[in-house]
Amino acid sequence: MIRIQRISMDHPLYEQEVALRTSVLLKPLGMTIEDYYNMAPGREEKCDHFVAVIDHPTGDKVVGAATLFPPQPDSDETSGKVQQMCVDPQRQGEGIGTNLMIAMEVRAFTELALPGLYCHAQISAMPFYEKLGWEVGSDTFQEAGIDHKRMQIVTPQPSETSK
């Protein structure tokens, strides 16, 4: 069974989160987690960290991870940014990414009352976000040498029938 947890950087599972993000997202780009930290100093500490965890004979194992960067007081941005979304390649297609996104949307839209979320999605990941109701919000741009588009979703509004 997969559990989604929100953790802090001092949580015992943070090391596994970083290892997964590094192997799936950073290493293929020739980057380390230190490179990532240096690109945006202090950002990691401001993020909510979400992990997908399974029971394993050796203890809890992180098989998915993502971060939510909330709007900052010194910025005009009002939406949160989903970043560093990844799932262990051996576990992709099991709904882990969807469950991570649901947890982040619940946090953003109910607990933080944000008006929306966005991410910089690699072109290959766009169908995943579109399936979850996200929409394209930009033309193609390069980030880390890879084509991306901004994907976004706004806070769901109650339907007229539910009032």
Secondary structure, 3 states (H helix, E strand, C coil): CEEEEEECCCCCCHHHHHHHHHHHHHHHHCCCHHHHHHHCCCHHHHCEEEEEEECCCCCCEEEEEEEEECCCCCCCCCCEEEEEEEECHHHCCCCHHHHHHHHHHHHHHHHCCCCEEEEEEEHHHHHHHHHCCCEECCCCEEECCEEEEEEEEECCCCCHHHC
